[in-house]
Amino acid sequence: MLLTDFEYLNNSEDAFKKKVSLQIKRLRRQNQVTQEKFYSETNINIARLESGKIDVRLDTLRKVCYYFDVSLSGFFQGIY
């Protein structure tokens, strides 16, 4: 079955959100940081980011990367 352009974009957008959320979760676990600790130190609810149900703002992603000492390009290299 062929997907329409809209269906393809919708599916690829959902897949991209999922990859971003999994990368955030991987970084947090790799650094052995709890969601509570991350929130107390950044005031960012990382559980919402890890759920993949919300769009992550670029500024928020920059703060996440800064916290875990990873560049934005390094963050996305982990996805692709």
C-alpha positions as CSV (number, residue, x, y, z in Angstrom):
1,M,0.0,0.0,0.0
2,L,1.4,3.4,-1.0
3,L,1.2,6.2,1.5
4,T,0.1,9.7,0.5
5,D,2.5,12.5,1.0
6,F,0.6,13.6,4.1
7,E,0.6,10.1,5.6
8,Y,4.3,9.7,4.9
9,L,5.2,13.0,6.6
10,N,3.0,12.1,9.5
11,N,4.7,8.7,9.9
12,S,8.2,10.1,9.5
13,E,7.5,12.9,11.9
14,D,6.3,10.5,14.6
15,A,9.3,8.3,14.0
16,F,11.6,11.3,14.3
17,K,10.0,12.4,17.6
18,K,10.4,8.8,18.9
19,K,14.1,8.8,18.0
20,V,14.7,12.1,19.7
21,S,12.9,11.0,22.8
22,L,14.8,7.7,22.9
23,Q,18.1,9.6,22.5
24,I,17.3,11.9,25.4
25,K,16.4,8.9,27.6
26,R,19.7,7.1,26.5
27,L,21.8,10.1,27.5
28,R,20.1,10.4,30.9
29,R,20.5,6.7,31.7
30,Q,24.1,6.6,30.3
31,N,24.9,9.5,32.7
32,Q,23.0,7.8,35.6
33,V,20.8,10.8,36.2
34,T,17.3,10.3,37.5
35,Q,14.4,12.2,36.1
36,E,14.0,13.9,39.5
37,K,17.6,15.0,39.7
38,F,17.5,16.3,36.1
39,Y,14.4,18.3,36.9
40,S,15.8,19.7,40.2
41,E,19.0,20.9,38.4
42,T,17.4,22.2,35.2
43,N,13.7,22.8,35.9
44,I,13.0,20.8,32.7
45,N,10.5,17.9,32.9
46,I,12.5,15.3,31.1
47,A,9.8,12.7,31.5
48,R,7.7,14.7,29.1
49,L,10.5,14.8,26.6
50,E,11.2,11.1,26.9
51,S,7.5,10.3,26.3
52,G,7.9,11.5,22.7
53,K,4.4,13.0,22.8
54,I,5.4,16.6,22.7
55,D,7.5,18.6,20.3
56,V,10.9,19.5,21.8
57,R,11.8,23.1,21.4
58,L,15.3,23.8,20.1
59,D,16.2,25.8,23.1
60,T,15.2,23.0,25.4
61,L,17.2,20.5,23.4
62,R,20.2,22.8,23.6
63,K,19.9,22.9,27.4
64,V,19.6,19.1,27.5
65,C,22.7,18.7,25.4
66,Y,24.6,21.3,27.5
67,Y,23.6,19.4,30.7
68,F,24.9,16.1,29.3
69,D,28.0,17.8,27.6
70,V,27.1,16.7,24.1
71,S,26.9,19.0,21.0
72,L,23.7,19.2,19.0
73,S,25.5,17.5,16.1
74,G,26.6,14.8,18.4
75,F,23.1,14.4,19.7
76,F,21.8,13.8,16.2
77,Q,24.7,11.6,15.2
78,G,23.3,9.2,17.8
79,I,20.0,9.1,15.9
80,Y,21.2,8.7,12.4
